[in-house]
Amino acid sequence: MDSIFSKIISGEIPSYKVAEDSHCYAFLDINPNSKGHVLCIPRLPVDKLFDLPNEEYNRLFSFSRKVALAMRQVIPCKRIALSVVGLEVPHAHIHLIPINTMDDVRFQKKVNISDSEMREISNSIAQNFKP
């Protein structure tokens, strides 16, 4: 069975895409810790990050760095945090979370962002993404 992330990659489920290449896909988290919270995923449907083949693992981290650099251009924050957590979706993923305090990365506080603002954020990050 395809994971929700595989369905997002295929376009079967819509997303606020911020970047993609032939190996990875990045989109805004719809239940974000902070404004601009992004998920970076490999196109390869592997459940656990450390089970990715070495080359795919390295590609995902390189891609995530490029996404984080684009995020820094448009999201005011002290830092872009990187986190690998979650049991809900059986598809490896990296969280890139703009933070100003440690509470922003604890997955306890969520923010509500309108559809129009989500589109604006995703477009801004996408415009600053350099493949």
Phi, psi and omega in degrees: 000136179288140175284165177301326180291323176297323178290328176292314179302318183284348182089001179295327175241130181291155177213166174265079185294136175247335180192157173200157169216191185289348182242340187221163182216139179230139182209158178291139174289130181279356175230065192284150172286326180208166179299123178096009179298121185242145171250130175248129185227148173283150174291332178291121185280078178249134185296308189250136183309314185282000173266354176296143172302147186310314182297319179292322177301311180296321178297317181298317180290322177296315177299314181299322177299316179297321178295315180299320178297322176292319179300318181301332180287336188235345182250113178290120179195167178282330186197155169258113179275150176242131180220140175240097182216168173116135177242354187289324184243121181280060180208123181308139178202155178242132173268129170247114189236118174294127182232148171239337175220165179295335178299333181294342184249007185271357178060029177248330181251128179243155178244148177261129181229133182293159178302316182294323178289323176300316178297319179297316179297312182298319178295320180295316178296315181301320180293336182261357180286129178243108183300000000 
